[in-house]
Amino acid sequence: MVKPIIGITMGDPAGVGPELCIHVLSSKKVLNRCRPVIFGDAAVLRRVAEICKLSFLCPVISIDEWLKKPSVKYTALVVDCQAIEAGNIRPGKVSPACGSASYRYVEAAIHAAMHGRIAAIATAPINKESLHLAGINYPGHTEILASLTNAKRVCMMMASDKIKVSLTTIHTGLAQVPKQLSRQGVMDAIELTSEVMKKLGKRDPCIAVCAFNPHGGENGLFGTEEKNIIEPSISKARRKGLNIIGPVVPDTAFLPRKLKQIDAYVVMYHDQGLIPFKMLAFDNGVNITLGLPIVRTSVDHGTAFDIAWRGKASPNSMVQSILWAIKLAE
């Protein structure tokens, strides 16, 4: 069996991303299933390996060599983007140089995926403040991927074997959520969620759509988003033959007995879905971007600046994100 090539971006160099990548290169779970290609900086990986007392034995080629389509066979590979000087990095610190480098890794991986060089992308975490300081004005990975792949509609899903949650709105202030909710946005999240669940083997996935207001709005007493936006979207989805329940009151939507009945959830804002998700799947959850012309997964945590370059980062979520990338690419 030919193992798929999975591109892995190093993330913010000052975070835990380099350490996670080093762990991946020696993970039997990963190496038994795919050929990982790290898009990052080899000098940073070597420096982190030395500090954290980790083994780093992997072929390295330059980004120019990679673009020439090398024919060399490999078990794992590092594509050296040479985006930052390793000696200039201050671990755990926000930096425009690190923001710029993390963007270049993602950009290189997207180019490889769009040209069929890799089967999927799994991303290590980036720091949004560093990204913005570098003049790269995207809220996060999802928006970068949508822009660089010209995706017309995207949705962020958090996935694990226990629970799957898709977000209608993503990185936005809570006060702005009502302004960003729309029938089309809810419908996109429902349809994209249904599509990916079918790819994962569910013929007729049951999708629960959460209400926005307390008690589901109480017929307009506590808000009108249910009547004006969510309920019409659910009705339209049902007319299309999708198996939808809701609007489900969020404070009981994630009870154990309901988790057994529901294949995936569509929620209205970030914390509505991320709080129950991380309660249930903090160590093995992954982030999947739905709606892209390529497969992209990611860890479900941030750059963890407080433990960066200390040998304390757990690779579990990174490994799981690669395994999910393989599953979706197949």
Secondary structure, 3 states (H helix, E strand, C coil): CCCCEEEEECCCCCCCHHHHHHHHCCCHHHHCCCEEEEEECHHHHHHHHHHHCCCCCCCEEEHHHHHCCCCCCCCCEEEECCCCCHHHCCCCCCCHHHHHHHHHHHHHHHHHHHCCCCCEEEECCCCHHHHHHCCCCCCCHHHHHHHHHCCCCCEEEEECCCCEEEECCCCCCHHHHHHHCCHHHHHHHHHHHHHHHHHCCCCCCEEEEECCCHHHHCCCCCCCHHHHHHHHHHHHHHHCCCEEEEEECHHHHCCHHHHHHCCEEEECCHHHHHHHHHHHHCCCCEEEEECCCCCEEEECCCCCHHHCCCCCCCCHHHHHHHHHHHHHHC
